Every structure is written in structure tokens, then in C-alpha cells.
Amino acid sequence: MTARKGIEISTWIGTAALLLLLVWFASKGYLTNPEALQVLLRQAGWIGPLLFMALQVLQVIIPVIPGGVSSAIGVLAFGPFWGFVYNYLGLVAGSILAFWLVRRYGKPFIRKITSPESYDKYIGWLDKGTRFDWFFAAAIFFPCAPDDILCMIAGLTKMSYAKFVTIIVLGKPLALVAYSMGLTSLLQWVGTLL
């Protein structure tokens, strides 16, 4: 089995597990009453936020579950402020790690992680020279961009670590707030239907 096939299978398994978790959350009323979920997680102590941030780091590099959904779960689980903080820290760390891994291992790493279609769709931006930096910054700033693969492709450029980190640190907050709050509202609405 190729690494990419293993990642595809893990994505399907992760998505199925996430759906089961959401059904369980709904059955316990956690989607419509996030405070109850927050009380449950407080019992885990410091390990809960740490595991959540580790999941966010992992999902940037290996898309085990959809990133937007995990961000929404973070807001539901830890509240708007701490959910944002844990999402932000995990996603920034994951983005920097993805950039570093590609800088270290090059195109073969991206090709093992992403589908050929995704790779081909975004690799063409490298031919645009300095315009890639502007495209990358805009994509990170706005929600719904494929941040994870773009962070990896940025690792193939001559972009400095300082520039990359600056774009990620300054660009992630707005997109994260918009994305996670929108999906949180959607998950809460779905919870009322179940």
C-alpha cells in the first residue's frame, strides 16, 4: 500500500469516526449545550487541550479529519475564547511543521500526502515567482482556502521562515474565526435536528 493510499484510508476512517462522535455528541446534548461538553472536558484537565492541539497539528499534515470541522469542535468543546486559542496554536504549529517537512524532504513528501489532482492544481503557482507570496498571504487570510497544501507548496519556494511564519501568524486568525464560528453554528443547528 502506498503512503497516499494509507492517508486516503485514514481520512475515510477519521471522517467516519468524527461522524460517530458527532452523533454521540448530539445524543448527549453537547451540540446544543456546549457548556455540558466543556464540563466533561474539564474533567480531563490539561490533557484535553493538549490532545486537541496535537490533533490540529496532525490534521494539517495528514488530513485525518476535515480541518474546519475540528476547528468547530474546538470552539464547542472549549468555548469561543479557549477554542480559538487552542485551534490557533495547533494550526500555526502544524502549518510551520508542514512547511519545514517540505523544505526538508521536498516534492516527494507532498506527493505522498496529497492527491495528484490537488498537487497539480496548486503547484502551477510556483511558476508565478514573487506573486506566489501574495497569493499565499491572501489565501491564508481568507477562509475556505486549501491552507494545508499551500503551506506545503510554500516550502518549495525560496520564502524565508520569517516571512512564512509572519503570514501564518497574522493571516490565520480572521479565517479561523470565520470558519470555526460558521461551522459551530451549523453543528449546533444540526444538533437541534437530531
Secondary structure as GFF3:
##gff-version 3
##sequence-region A 1 194
A	DSSP	alpha_helix	3	27	.	.	.	ID=ss1
A	DSSP	alpha_helix	34	42	.	.	.	ID=ss2
A	DSSP	alpha_helix	47	61	.	.	.	ID=ss3
A	DSSP	alpha_helix	67	105	.	.	.	ID=ss4
A	DSSP	alpha_helix	107	113	.	.	.	ID=ss5
A	DSSP	alpha_helix	116	123	.	.	.	ID=ss6
A	DSSP	three_ten_helix	124	128	.	.	.	ID=ss7
A	DSSP	alpha_helix	131	141	.	.	.	ID=ss8
A	DSSP	alpha_helix	147	154	.	.	.	ID=ss9
A	DSSP	alpha_helix	161	193	.	.	.	ID=ss10
###
